Amino acid sequence: MAVHHAYCDDLFAKVQAQISEGRWDVAASDFKRFRDELQHHMLGEETVLFAAFEAATGIQSGPTAMMRQEHERMRALLEQIELALAARDADRIDGYVSTLLIMMQQHNLKEENILYPKCDAALADSATQIVSRLDLSALRRA
């Protein structure tokens, strides 16, 4: 999952560069690819990884609940960025992109340093099955 975080980060960096260069059409197209990958990542975490962790530990309102809340905030920012891109509103885009970048960095650190190690410990016996269900096929296309 951490590798997919890096993949999404790279896609987002490309979008940011295109925005700063005023390449609106390319930025909008690549943003959709980034958005789709990030949405796929979050959905996989929520429906596969978090669900398996919660089932194995019985913890429903712990770190996975916080990560889900952060996912919802990121989804809202994705919508705002898409609208701002369509309007070519550089000021709004800058604010939303900066906020999403900071949020993703903090979120990824929490997952990679706290939640994923907890998942590794709790789900060691079923790790291979869980990883196969996550389907991070974009990494194979990259």
C-alpha positions as CSV (number, residue, x, y, z in Angstrom):
1,M,0.0,0.0,0.0
2,A,2.9,2.4,0.7
3,V,4.1,1.8,-2.8
4,H,0.7,2.8,-4.1
5,H,0.9,5.9,-2.0
6,A,4.1,6.9,-3.7
7,Y,2.5,6.1,-7.1
8,C,-0.4,8.4,-6.4
9,D,1.9,11.1,-5.1
10,D,3.8,11.0,-8.4
11,L,0.6,11.4,-10.3
12,F,-0.4,14.3,-8.2
13,A,3.0,16.0,-8.6
14,K,2.6,15.8,-12.4
15,V,-0.9,17.4,-12.1
16,Q,0.6,20.2,-10.0
17,A,3.4,20.8,-12.5
18,Q,0.9,21.0,-15.4
19,I,-1.3,23.5,-13.4
20,S,1.7,25.7,-12.7
21,E,2.5,25.7,-16.4
22,G,-1.0,26.6,-17.4
23,R,-1.6,23.3,-19.2
24,W,-5.2,23.1,-18.2
25,D,-6.5,20.4,-20.5
26,V,-3.6,18.0,-19.7
27,A,-3.9,18.8,-16.0
28,A,-7.6,18.1,-16.0
29,S,-7.1,14.8,-17.8
30,D,-4.2,13.7,-15.6
31,F,-6.1,14.8,-12.5
32,K,-8.9,12.4,-13.4
33,R,-6.3,9.6,-13.6
34,F,-4.9,10.6,-10.2
35,R,-8.4,10.9,-8.7
36,D,-9.4,7.5,-10.0
37,E,-6.3,5.9,-8.5
38,L,-6.7,7.6,-5.2
39,Q,-10.4,6.7,-5.0
40,H,-9.5,3.1,-5.9
41,H,-6.8,3.1,-3.2
42,M,-9.1,4.5,-0.5
43,L,-12.0,2.2,-1.4
44,G,-9.7,-0.8,-1.3
45,E,-8.5,0.2,2.1
46,E,-12.0,0.7,3.4
47,T,-13.6,-2.4,2.0
48,V,-10.7,-4.9,2.2
49,L,-7.9,-3.9,4.5
50,F,-9.8,-1.9,7.1
51,A,-12.6,-4.4,7.1
52,A,-10.2,-7.3,7.6
53,F,-8.4,-5.5,10.4
54,E,-11.6,-4.6,12.2
55,A,-12.9,-8.2,11.9
56,A,-9.6,-9.6,13.2
57,T,-9.2,-7.2,16.1
58,G,-12.8,-6.2,16.9
59,I,-11.6,-2.6,16.9
60,Q,-14.3,-0.5,15.1
61,S,-13.8,3.0,16.3
62,G,-10.0,3.2,16.3
63,P,-7.5,4.1,13.6
64,T,-9.6,2.8,10.7
65,A,-12.5,5.1,11.7
66,M,-10.1,8.1,11.7
67,M,-8.7,7.0,8.3
68,R,-12.2,6.8,6.9
69,Q,-13.0,10.3,8.1
70,E,-9.8,11.6,6.4
71,H,-10.7,9.7,3.2
72,E,-14.1,11.6,3.2
73,R,-12.3,14.9,3.6
74,M,-9.9,14.0,0.7
75,R,-12.9,13.0,-1.5
76,A,-14.5,16.4,-0.9
77,L,-11.2,18.1,-1.9
78,L,-11.0,16.0,-5.0
79,E,-14.4,17.3,-6.0
80,Q,-13.5,20.9,-5.4
81,I,-10.3,20.6,-7.4
82,E,-12.1,19.1,-10.3
83,L,-14.6,22.0,-10.3
84,A,-11.8,24.5,-10.0
85,L,-9.9,22.9,-12.9
86,A,-13.0,23.0,-15.1
87,A,-13.3,26.7,-14.3
88,R,-9.6,27.2,-14.7
89,D,-9.6,29.1,-11.4
90,A,-5.9,29.1,-10.4
91,D,-6.5,30.7,-7.0
92,R,-9.0,28.1,-5.9
93,I,-7.0,25.3,-7.4
94,D,-3.9,26.4,-5.5
95,G,-5.6,26.4,-2.2
96,Y,-7.3,23.1,-2.7
97,V,-4.2,21.4,-4.1
98,S,-2.1,22.7,-1.2
99,T,-4.6,21.5,1.4
100,L,-4.9,18.0,-0.3
101,L,-1.1,17.7,-0.5
102,I,-0.7,18.4,3.2
103,M,-3.6,16.1,4.1
104,M,-2.3,13.2,2.0
105,Q,1.2,13.5,3.4
106,Q,0.0,13.5,7.0
107,H,-2.5,10.7,6.2
108,N,0.0,8.5,4.5
109,L,2.5,8.9,7.4
110,K,-0.2,7.8,9.9
111,E,-1.1,4.8,7.8
112,E,2.5,3.8,7.0
113,N,3.8,4.2,10.5
114,I,0.8,3.3,12.7
115,L,-2.0,1.5,10.9
116,Y,-0.1,-0.7,8.4
117,P,2.2,-2.1,11.0
118,K,-0.9,-2.9,13.1
119,C,-2.5,-4.6,10.1
120,D,0.7,-6.5,9.4
121,A,0.6,-7.9,13.0
122,A,-3.1,-8.6,13.1
123,L,-3.5,-10.0,9.5
124,A,-0.2,-11.9,9.0
125,D,-1.9,-15.2,8.3
126,S,-4.1,-13.8,5.6
127,A,-1.8,-11.1,4.1
128,T,-1.4,-12.7,0.7
129,Q,-5.1,-13.1,0.2
130,I,-5.8,-9.5,1.4
131,V,-3.1,-8.1,-0.9
132,S,-4.6,-9.9,-3.9
133,R,-8.0,-8.5,-3.2
134,L,-6.7,-5.0,-3.1
135,D,-6.0,-5.0,-6.9
136,L,-3.5,-2.2,-7.2
137,S,-3.1,-3.0,-10.9
138,A,-2.1,0.5,-11.8
139,L,1.4,-0.3,-10.4
140,R,1.7,-3.0,-13.0
141,R,0.8,-0.5,-15.8
142,A,3.2,2.1,-14.6
